[in-house]
């Protein structure tokens, strides 16, 4: 192995010395931003779970719960993006949170489907999928706005404006999904 100048700069000192030490400031659950990110990712799945547990949908028309799931997904993803520092992290954090929440929402809809049908999907699956798709469209809109605000010092502004844009986009998509 040849030693190149500056090669040791790529490896942390603790690894070069043979000891791996924990980071100085690890992310833990005592930090408020960790809770904001966790609740942002879990907002739509929690809304879906409570809705399907208390009063599952019976029809195939858009319901209030469908709107709530979509808005919770878009708003929660924007809240996660608002906790990130830097434009690329805000963009990626928003999209990653939305994808996670969307998958969990659809899984909840499939798991809580009362009946299994071959020709038609259960109403819980239909509403979960519609809420997830609308929420993902909203989160995609929010992820385009989030990098523009990532340099601002106020985390509230970094989350609220993308959330408003995302919720507006999600609300515009729901009627299109249920148009017949």
ChimeraX attribute file (.defattr): number of C-alpha atoms within 10 A of each C-alpha:
attribute: neighborCount
match mode: 1-to-1
recipient: residues
	/A:1	3
	/A:2	5
	/A:3	7
	/A:4	7
	/A:5	7
	/A:6	8
	/A:7	9
	/A:8	11
	/A:9	9
	/A:10	8
	/A:11	10
	/A:12	10
	/A:13	13
	/A:14	11
	/A:15	10
	/A:16	12
	/A:17	8
	/A:18	8
	/A:19	9
	/A:20	11
	/A:21	9
	/A:22	8
	/A:23	7
	/A:24	6
	/A:25	6
	/A:26	7
	/A:27	10
	/A:28	10
	/A:29	10
	/A:30	8
	/A:31	9
	/A:32	11
	/A:33	18
	/A:34	15
	/A:35	14
	/A:36	16
	/A:37	23
	/A:38	17
	/A:39	17
	/A:40	26
	/A:41	30
	/A:42	23
	/A:43	23
	/A:44	30
	/A:45	27
	/A:46	18
	/A:47	19
	/A:48	27
	/A:49	18
	/A:50	13
	/A:51	18
	/A:52	19
	/A:53	11
	/A:54	8
	/A:55	9
	/A:56	19
	/A:57	23
	/A:58	11
	/A:59	12
	/A:60	13
	/A:61	16
	/A:62	18
	/A:63	15
	/A:64	10
	/A:65	20
	/A:66	27
	/A:67	23
	/A:68	20
	/A:69	31
	/A:70	36
	/A:71	29
	/A:72	30
	/A:73	39
	/A:74	43
	/A:75	33
	/A:76	31
	/A:77	40
	/A:78	39
	/A:79	32
	/A:80	30
	/A:81	36
	/A:82	32
	/A:83	23
	/A:84	23
	/A:85	17
	/A:86	17
	/A:87	19
	/A:88	15
	/A:89	18
	/A:90	30
	/A:91	25
	/A:92	17
	/A:93	25
	/A:94	37
	/A:95	25
	/A:96	18
	/A:97	25
	/A:98	34
	/A:99	21
	/A:100	15
	/A:101	28
	/A:102	29
	/A:103	16
	/A:104	21
	/A:105	29
	/A:106	23
	/A:107	16
	/A:108	19
	/A:109	24
	/A:110	20
	/A:111	11
	/A:112	16
	/A:113	19
	/A:114	13
	/A:115	11
	/A:116	10
	/A:117	9
	/A:118	7
	/A:119	6
	/A:120	9
	/A:121	15
	/A:122	22
	/A:123	20
	/A:124	27
	/A:125	22
	/A:126	23
	/A:127	31
	/A:128	30
	/A:129	23
	/A:130	25
	/A:131	34
	/A:132	31
	/A:133	23
	/A:134	31
	/A:135	36
	/A:136	27
	/A:137	25
	/A:138	31
	/A:139	36
	/A:140	25
	/A:141	24
	/A:142	32
	/A:143	30
	/A:144	18
	/A:145	23
	/A:146	34
	/A:147	24
	/A:148	15
	/A:149	20
	/A:150	24
	/A:151	13
	/A:152	13
	/A:153	10
	/A:154	11
	/A:155	18
	/A:156	12
	/A:157	15
	/A:158	27
	/A:159	27
	/A:160	17
	/A:161	19
	/A:162	31
	/A:163	32
	/A:164	19
	/A:165	23
	/A:166	33
	/A:167	29
	/A:168	18
	/A:169	23
	/A:170	30
	/A:171	22
	/A:172	14
	/A:173	20
	/A:174	20
	/A:175	15
	/A:176	11
	/A:177	15
	/A:178	14
	/A:179	8
	/A:180	6
